[in-house]
Amino acid sequence: MALIRWQPRDTFAVNREIDNLVNQFWGDYANRNGQGWYPKVDIEEHEGNFVLNAELPGLNREDIQVALEDGVLTVSGERKLQEEKEGKNYLHRERAYGRFTRSFQMGKNVQADKISATYKDGVLRITLPKAEEVKPRQIEVTVS
């Protein structure tokens, strides 16, 4: 019997592997059958704000909704299936369509009344200014 050295894994790496397996199995099936999809998202933290960038190619501004409720930012929308036209014969189809919803826990760390969103070249950019209590501040030390 051979001994194999155990190497602990990063918890997030295990979660990513499980997500990838589930998406490979169910995600492709759902997309092939028009049952939905989800856009890829990056979230950045800057000194004064958070920035979310979501890939939404092929959508119109009217197809996208953004909401913040109880500290949860939700981006949702729909990519409509292009109707097959007479004389068009698809040999292969991979583009996903249908409704999508992505939600992110932002907490009470953002100023809801100052959130802005822009959509350009298929990328939705949401800027969420940090609340004052979250921003780092310098505290002066006095000598007495």
C-alpha positions in Angstrom: 0.0 0.0 0.0 1.4 3.4 -1.0 1.2 6.4 1.2 0.1 9.6 -0.4 1.0 12.9 1.2 -2.1 14.9 2.1 -2.0 18.5 1.0 -4.6 20.9 2.4 -6.5 22.9 -0.2 -7.6 26.4 -0.3 -11.3 26.6 0.6 -12.0 28.9 -2.2 -10.3 26.6 -4.7 -12.5 23.7 -3.6 -15.6 25.9 -4.0 -14.4 27.0 -7.5 -13.9 23.4 -8.5 -17.4 22.4 -7.3 -18.9 25.4 -9.1 -17.1 24.5 -12.3 -18.4 20.9 -12.1 -21.9 22.0 -11.6 -21.7 24.6 -14.3 -20.2 22.1 -16.7 -23.0 19.7 -16.1 -26.1 21.9 -15.6 -24.9 25.2 -17.1 -24.4 23.9 -20.6 -27.7 22.0 -20.5 -29.6 25.1 -19.4 -28.0 27.3 -22.0 -28.7 24.8 -24.8 -32.3 24.7 -23.9 -32.8 28.5 -23.4 -33.3 28.2 -19.7 -31.0 31.1 -18.7 -27.4 32.2 -18.4 -25.4 34.5 -16.2 -22.9 37.2 -17.0 -19.3 37.1 -15.8 -18.6 39.8 -13.2 -15.6 41.5 -11.7 -15.8 43.6 -8.5 -13.0 46.0 -7.6 -12.4 47.9 -4.4 -10.9 51.3 -4.6 -10.2 53.9 -1.9 -13.6 55.7 -2.2 -15.8 53.2 -4.0 -16.5 49.7 -5.2 -16.8 49.1 -9.0 -18.7 46.2 -10.6 -18.1 45.3 -14.2 -20.5 42.8 -15.9 -20.1 41.4 -19.4 -23.5 41.8 -21.1 -22.8 41.7 -24.8 -25.7 42.0 -27.2 -28.1 43.6 -24.7 -29.8 46.9 -25.0 -29.8 49.3 -22.0 -33.6 48.7 -21.7 -32.9 45.0 -21.1 -30.9 45.5 -18.0 -32.2 46.3 -14.4 -30.0 47.2 -11.4 -31.3 47.4 -7.8 -29.9 47.8 -4.3 -32.1 46.6 -1.5 -31.1 45.8 2.1 -27.4 45.9 1.1 -27.9 43.4 -1.8 -27.0 44.6 -5.3 -29.0 42.8 -8.0 -28.3 42.9 -11.7 -30.9 41.3 -13.9 -32.2 41.3 -17.4 -32.9 39.2 -20.5 -31.2 38.4 -23.7 -33.8 37.5 -26.2 -33.5 34.6 -28.7 -33.0 35.8 -32.2 -35.8 34.5 -34.3 -34.8 32.1 -37.0 -35.4 33.6 -40.4 -36.5 31.9 -43.5 -33.5 30.6 -45.5 -31.2 30.6 -42.4 -29.9 27.2 -41.5 -27.9 27.0 -38.3 -25.1 24.5 -38.2 -24.1 25.2 -34.7 -25.5 27.4 -31.9 -23.8 28.3 -28.6 -24.9 31.8 -27.7 -26.9 31.7 -24.5 -30.2 33.6 -24.1 -33.0 34.0 -21.6 -33.3 35.7 -18.2 -30.5 36.2 -15.8 -30.1 37.5 -12.2 -26.9 38.1 -10.3 -26.9 39.3 -6.6 -24.0 40.5 -4.5 -24.0 41.2 -0.8 -22.6 44.8 -0.4 -23.8 45.3 3.1 -24.6 48.8 4.4 -21.2 49.9 3.2 -22.4 52.0 0.2 -24.2 55.3 -0.3 -27.3 54.1 -2.1 -28.3 57.5 -3.3 -25.0 58.0 -5.2 -24.7 54.8 -7.1 -24.2 55.2 -10.9 -24.3 52.8 -13.8 -23.1 53.0 -17.4 -23.3 50.6 -20.2 -20.8 50.8 -23.1 -19.4 48.2 -25.5 -21.3 45.3 -23.9 -20.0 46.1 -20.4 -22.1 47.3 -17.5 -20.1 49.4 -15.0 -21.7 50.1 -11.7 -19.9 52.5 -9.3 -20.9 52.2 -5.6 -19.5 55.0 -3.4 -18.4 53.8 0.0 -20.2 55.1 3.1 -18.2 57.6 5.2 -17.7 55.1 8.0 -16.1 52.6 5.7 -13.6 54.9 4.1 -10.2 54.6 5.8 -9.2 57.8 7.6 -6.0 58.9 9.3 -6.2 59.5 13.0 -3.8 62.1 14.4 -1.9 61.0 17.5 -1.3 63.9 19.9 1.3 64.1 22.6 0.2 65.2 26.0 
